[in-house]
Amino acid sequence: MAAVLEDRGHEIFGLDTGYFADCSMGPVASNLNMIRKDVRDLKSADLRGFDAVVHLAALSNDPMGELRPDWTYQINLEGSLQLARVARDAGVQRFLFSSSCSIYGASDQEMATELSPFQPLSAYAISKVKTEEGLNALADASFSPVYLRNSTAYGASPRMRLDLVLNNLAAWAFTTGNVQIMSDGTPWRPLVHIEDIARAFAAVLDAPRDVIHNQPFNVGADTENYQVRDVAEYVRQAVPGSVIRYSGESAPDPRNYRVSFAKIRRELPGYQPVWNAKKGVEQVLRAYRDAALVKEDLQDRNYIRLKQLRYLLNSGELDDSLRWKQLVTA
């Protein structure tokens, strides 16, 4: 995100509590202005002078959300609305919220649009719905929240995650020769590369206020709706000798939705996704080769966000509210 926005001429300050600061695959850019603070503990003074907030901070997937649902609500919901309130009080004009297409849940519509009913099936998805509702109540003539409902992310990055479907399937194939599918592979998902997510946020920052004020946008492309087994086939083709295997370890996934991206294409013509899943598979495989990824890494806390949080809790570095103990007691 920072690299894309800087390329567009924006001056960027990062804010992060640092749960995953040491979880990297390759070099991490170190020239970014950074504030290390918990998003729940910000004050208006921290945000004075900023034109916009790009709010990405969250417990970032369903398994982490189910670890303790109250943490998801405290960080994803209450933390987001607290951040929005202090941003509005500080005079921030645009608040770009990283929402999720997972709010459509088990959609029975041909293609879910921004007007489709919500059917959230997890604490994570529920937190996104309720945050959108809370931000809507804060919108006014000088404060413009925007809801970017991202498709399922994939792609290579310095802090690589293997707990995302495309990244995970490719990692299994690369390290074991098996494209491991835990369910039956039939659920539909829209996918989007992380760089294309960043481009969507950049397009919102550049758009006229009347186009984006208090508006939701699905982030992705119509051509990028896939069944999980389709992604597995791309991986099989990219890894010579690999075989698709259905483990049967998981029950059929109830999350099943295809999404329309007509609105973002129409309202934000500056947004042009450049990636597709097939190219994404090739990119992450290159990253795995460069990092010499091995099978043991598939369950390593360096790449699995839930495992890293458990480690920080068990080692006593985080307290029962998921705050750093040394910062809480300082």
C-alpha positions as CSV (number, residue, x, y, z in Angstrom):
1,M,0.0,0.0,0.0
2,A,2.7,2.5,1.0
3,A,4.7,1.9,-2.2
4,V,1.7,2.4,-4.5
5,L,0.5,5.5,-2.7
6,E,4.0,7.0,-2.6
7,D,4.2,6.4,-6.4
8,R,1.1,8.5,-6.7
9,G,2.7,11.4,-4.9
10,H,1.3,11.0,-1.4
11,E,3.3,11.5,1.7
12,I,2.8,8.4,3.9
13,F,3.0,7.7,7.6
14,G,2.5,4.1,8.7
15,L,0.9,3.1,12.0
16,D,1.2,-0.4,13.3
17,T,1.2,-2.1,16.7
18,G,3.8,-4.5,15.4
19,Y,2.4,-8.0,16.0
20,F,4.0,-9.2,12.7
21,A,7.0,-6.9,12.5
22,D,9.4,-9.8,12.6
23,C,7.4,-12.1,10.2
24,S,9.1,-11.6,6.9
25,M,9.9,-13.3,3.6
26,G,12.7,-11.2,2.2
27,P,13.7,-7.6,2.9
28,V,11.1,-5.1,4.3
29,A,11.3,-1.4,3.3
30,S,12.7,0.5,6.3
31,N,12.4,4.1,5.0
32,L,8.7,4.5,5.8
33,N,7.7,7.1,8.5
34,M,6.3,4.9,11.2
35,I,4.2,5.3,14.4
36,R,4.2,2.2,16.6
37,K,0.9,2.3,18.5
38,D,-2.2,0.3,19.0
39,V,-5.0,1.6,16.8
40,R,-7.4,1.4,19.8
41,D,-5.2,3.9,21.7
42,L,-4.9,6.8,19.2
43,K,-5.9,10.4,20.2
44,S,-6.9,13.2,17.9
45,A,-3.5,14.8,18.4
46,D,-1.9,11.8,16.6
47,L,-3.8,12.5,13.4
48,R,-3.8,16.3,13.2
49,G,-2.5,17.5,9.9
50,F,-3.4,14.4,7.9
51,D,-5.8,14.6,4.9
52,A,-6.8,10.9,4.9
53,V,-6.6,7.7,6.9
54,V,-6.3,4.4,5.0
55,H,-7.5,2.0,7.7
56,L,-6.2,-1.6,7.2
57,A,-5.7,-2.6,10.8
58,A,-7.7,-5.7,11.9
59,L,-7.5,-9.3,13.1
60,S,-7.4,-10.3,9.5
61,N,-9.2,-13.5,8.8
62,D,-11.8,-15.9,10.1
63,P,-9.6,-18.3,12.2
64,M,-8.1,-15.4,14.0
65,G,-11.5,-14.0,14.5
66,E,-12.7,-17.2,16.1
67,L,-9.8,-17.4,18.5
68,R,-11.8,-15.1,20.8
69,P,-14.6,-13.3,19.1
70,D,-14.5,-10.4,21.6
71,W,-11.0,-9.5,20.5
72,T,-12.3,-9.2,16.9
73,Y,-15.1,-6.9,18.0
74,Q,-12.7,-4.8,20.3
75,I,-10.1,-4.4,17.5
76,N,-12.0,-4.6,14.3
77,L,-15.2,-2.9,15.3
78,E,-14.7,-0.7,18.4
79,G,-11.1,0.1,17.4
80,S,-12.2,1.1,13.9
81,L,-14.9,3.4,15.2
82,Q,-12.6,4.9,17.8
83,L,-10.1,5.6,15.1
84,A,-12.8,7.2,12.9
85,R,-14.0,9.4,15.7
86,V,-10.5,10.8,16.5
87,A,-9.8,11.2,12.8
88,R,-13.0,13.2,12.3
89,D,-12.1,15.3,15.4
90,A,-8.6,15.9,14.0
91,G,-10.0,17.3,10.7
92,V,-9.2,14.2,8.6
93,Q,-11.4,14.5,5.5
94,R,-11.3,11.0,4.0
95,F,-11.5,7.7,5.9
96,L,-10.8,4.7,3.7
97,F,-12.0,1.5,5.5
98,S,-10.7,-1.9,4.4
99,S,-13.9,-3.9,4.4
100,S,-14.4,-7.3,2.8
101,C,-16.6,-9.2,0.3
102,S,-16.9,-11.9,3.0
103,I,-19.9,-9.8,4.3
104,Y,-21.9,-11.4,1.4
105,G,-21.4,-14.8,3.1
106,A,-23.5,-17.5,1.4
107,S,-25.0,-15.4,-1.3
108,D,-27.8,-16.9,-3.4
109,Q,-27.5,-14.1,-6.0
110,E,-25.9,-14.6,-9.3
111,M,-23.4,-11.8,-8.6
112,A,-23.4,-9.8,-5.4
113,T,-23.4,-6.1,-5.8
114,E,-23.0,-3.3,-3.2
115,L,-26.7,-3.4,-2.7
116,S,-26.9,-7.1,-2.0
117,P,-28.0,-8.3,1.4
118,F,-25.3,-9.1,4.0
119,Q,-25.0,-12.6,5.2
120,P,-21.8,-12.6,7.4
121,L,-20.9,-16.0,8.6
122,S,-18.0,-15.2,11.0
123,A,-16.9,-12.8,13.7
124,Y,-14.6,-11.2,11.2
125,A,-17.3,-10.6,8.6
126,I,-19.8,-9.4,11.2
127,S,-17.2,-6.9,12.4
128,K,-16.9,-5.5,8.9
129,V,-20.7,-5.1,8.6
130,K,-21.0,-3.4,11.9
131,T,-18.1,-1.1,11.2
132,E,-19.6,0.0,8.0
133,E,-22.8,0.8,9.8
134,G,-21.0,2.8,12.5
135,L,-19.0,4.8,9.9
136,N,-22.1,5.6,8.0
137,A,-23.5,7.3,11.2
138,L,-20.3,9.4,11.4
139,A,-20.4,10.7,7.9
140,D,-21.0,14.4,7.5
141,A,-20.2,17.4,5.4
142,S,-16.5,17.3,6.3
143,F,-15.9,13.6,7.0
144,S,-16.1,11.1,4.2
145,P,-15.9,7.4,5.0
146,V,-15.5,5.0,2.1
147,Y,-16.0,1.2,2.3
148,L,-13.6,-0.8,0.1
149,R,-14.9,-4.4,0.1
150,N,-11.9,-6.3,-0.9
151,S,-12.0,-9.7,-2.5
152,T,-9.9,-12.5,-1.1
153,A,-6.3,-11.2,-1.3
154,Y,-3.3,-13.0,-2.7
155,G,0.2,-12.1,-3.9
156,A,3.8,-11.9,-2.9
157,S,4.9,-9.4,-0.3
158,P,7.7,-8.8,2.2
159,R,5.5,-10.1,5.0
160,M,4.1,-13.0,3.2
161,R,1.0,-14.8,4.4
162,L,0.3,-18.5,3.7
163,D,-3.1,-18.4,5.3
164,L,-4.8,-17.1,2.1
165,V,-6.3,-19.5,-0.4
166,L,-4.1,-18.9,-3.5
167,N,-0.9,-18.4,-1.5
168,N,-1.7,-21.5,0.5
169,L,-2.4,-23.8,-2.4
170,A,0.7,-22.7,-4.2
171,A,2.8,-23.2,-1.1
172,W,1.6,-26.7,-0.6
173,A,2.3,-27.6,-4.2
174,F,5.8,-26.0,-4.2
175,T,6.9,-27.7,-1.0
176,T,5.1,-31.1,-1.2
177,G,4.0,-31.7,-4.8
178,N,0.4,-31.8,-3.5
179,V,-2.1,-29.1,-4.2
180,Q,-4.0,-29.6,-0.9
181,I,-7.7,-28.7,-0.8
182,M,-9.2,-29.1,2.6
183,S,-12.9,-28.9,1.5
184,D,-14.5,-30.0,-1.7
185,G,-13.2,-27.1,-3.8
186,T,-16.6,-26.0,-5.1
187,P,-17.2,-22.7,-3.2
188,W,-16.9,-19.5,-5.3
189,R,-14.5,-16.7,-4.2
190,P,-13.6,-13.4,-5.8
191,L,-9.8,-13.0,-5.7
192,V,-7.7,-9.8,-6.0
193,H,-4.0,-9.2,-5.9
194,I,-2.7,-7.0,-3.0
195,E,-1.3,-4.5,-5.5
196,D,-4.7,-4.1,-7.1
197,I,-6.2,-3.5,-3.7
198,A,-3.7,-0.7,-3.2
199,R,-4.5,0.7,-6.6
200,A,-8.2,0.8,-5.6
201,F,-7.4,2.8,-2.4
202,A,-5.2,5.2,-4.5
203,A,-8.1,5.7,-6.9
204,V,-10.4,6.6,-4.0
205,L,-7.9,9.1,-2.7
206,D,-7.8,10.8,-6.2
207,A,-11.5,10.7,-6.8
208,P,-13.9,13.7,-6.4
209,R,-15.6,13.8,-3.0
210,D,-19.1,13.4,-4.4
211,V,-18.1,10.1,-6.1
212,I,-16.8,8.5,-2.9
213,H,-18.5,10.1,0.0
214,N,-20.0,7.4,2.3
215,Q,-20.0,4.9,-0.6
216,P,-19.2,1.1,-0.7
217,F,-17.1,-0.3,-3.5
218,N,-16.4,-4.0,-4.2
219,V,-12.7,-4.3,-5.1
220,G,-11.7,-6.7,-7.8
221,A,-12.7,-7.7,-11.3
222,D,-15.6,-9.6,-12.7
223,T,-13.2,-12.1,-14.4
224,E,-11.6,-12.9,-11.1
225,N,-14.5,-14.9,-9.5
226,Y,-13.2,-18.5,-9.1
227,Q,-14.1,-21.8,-7.6
228,V,-11.3,-23.0,-5.3
229,R,-10.7,-26.0,-7.6
230,D,-10.1,-23.6,-10.5
231,V,-7.3,-21.9,-8.6
232,A,-5.9,-25.4,-7.7
233,E,-5.8,-26.2,-11.4
234,Y,-3.7,-23.1,-12.1
235,V,-1.3,-24.2,-9.4
236,R,-1.1,-27.7,-10.7
237,Q,-0.2,-26.4,-14.2
238,A,2.4,-24.1,-12.8
239,V,4.2,-26.8,-10.6
240,P,5.4,-29.7,-12.8
241,G,4.4,-33.1,-11.4
242,S,2.1,-31.7,-8.7
243,V,-1.2,-33.4,-8.0
244,I,-4.5,-32.0,-6.7
245,R,-5.6,-33.8,-3.5
246,Y,-8.8,-33.3,-1.6
247,S,-8.0,-34.1,2.0
248,G,-11.6,-34.1,3.3
249,E,-10.3,-32.6,6.6
250,S,-12.8,-29.8,6.5
251,A,-16.6,-29.7,6.0
252,P,-17.9,-28.0,2.9
253,D,-17.2,-24.3,3.3
254,P,-20.6,-22.4,3.7
255,R,-19.0,-19.2,2.3
256,N,-19.9,-19.1,-1.3
257,Y,-20.3,-15.9,-3.3
258,R,-19.6,-14.3,-6.7
259,V,-19.2,-10.6,-6.8
260,S,-19.9,-7.9,-9.4
261,F,-17.3,-5.1,-9.7
262,A,-19.4,-2.9,-12.1
263,K,-19.6,0.0,-9.7
264,I,-15.9,0.5,-9.1
265,R,-15.3,0.2,-12.8
266,R,-18.0,2.7,-13.6
267,E,-17.4,5.3,-10.8
268,L,-13.6,5.1,-10.5
269,P,-12.3,4.8,-14.1
270,G,-8.8,5.4,-12.7
271,Y,-8.9,1.9,-11.1
272,Q,-7.6,-0.7,-13.5
273,P,-6.7,-4.1,-12.0
274,V,-3.6,-5.5,-13.7
275,W,-3.3,-9.0,-12.1
276,N,-5.2,-12.2,-12.5
277,A,-5.0,-15.4,-10.5
278,K,-2.9,-17.3,-13.0
279,K,-0.2,-14.6,-13.0
280,G,-0.5,-14.4,-9.2
281,V,0.3,-18.1,-8.9
282,E,3.5,-17.6,-10.9
283,Q,4.5,-14.6,-8.8
284,V,4.1,-16.3,-5.4
285,L,5.9,-19.4,-6.7
286,R,8.9,-17.2,-7.6
287,A,8.8,-15.8,-4.1
288,Y,8.8,-19.3,-2.6
289,R,11.8,-20.2,-4.8
290,D,13.7,-17.1,-3.7
291,A,13.0,-17.8,-0.1
292,A,13.8,-21.6,-0.4
293,L,10.4,-22.4,1.3
294,V,10.1,-25.9,2.7
295,K,7.2,-28.0,4.0
296,E,7.9,-27.1,7.7
297,D,7.3,-23.4,6.8
298,L,3.7,-24.2,6.0
299,Q,2.9,-24.2,9.7
300,D,5.4,-21.7,10.8
301,R,4.3,-18.6,12.8
302,N,6.4,-16.5,10.4
303,Y,3.7,-17.0,7.8
304,I,0.5,-17.9,9.7
305,R,-1.0,-15.0,11.5
306,L,-3.0,-17.0,14.1
307,K,0.1,-18.9,15.1
308,Q,2.1,-15.7,15.6
309,L,-0.6,-14.3,17.9
310,R,-0.7,-17.5,19.9
311,Y,3.1,-17.3,20.2
312,L,3.0,-13.8,21.5
313,L,0.2,-14.6,24.0
314,N,1.9,-17.8,25.2
315,S,5.3,-16.1,25.6
316,G,3.7,-13.4,27.7
317,E,4.5,-10.5,25.4
318,L,0.8,-9.6,24.9
319,D,-1.8,-9.2,27.6
320,D,-5.4,-10.4,27.7
321,S,-6.5,-7.4,25.6
322,L,-3.8,-8.2,22.9
323,R,-1.8,-5.1,23.9
324,W,2.0,-5.2,24.4
325,K,2.7,-5.6,28.1
326,Q,5.8,-3.3,28.0
327,L,3.7,-0.5,26.4
328,V,0.7,-1.1,28.8
329,T,2.9,-0.8,31.9
330,A,5.1,2.0,30.6
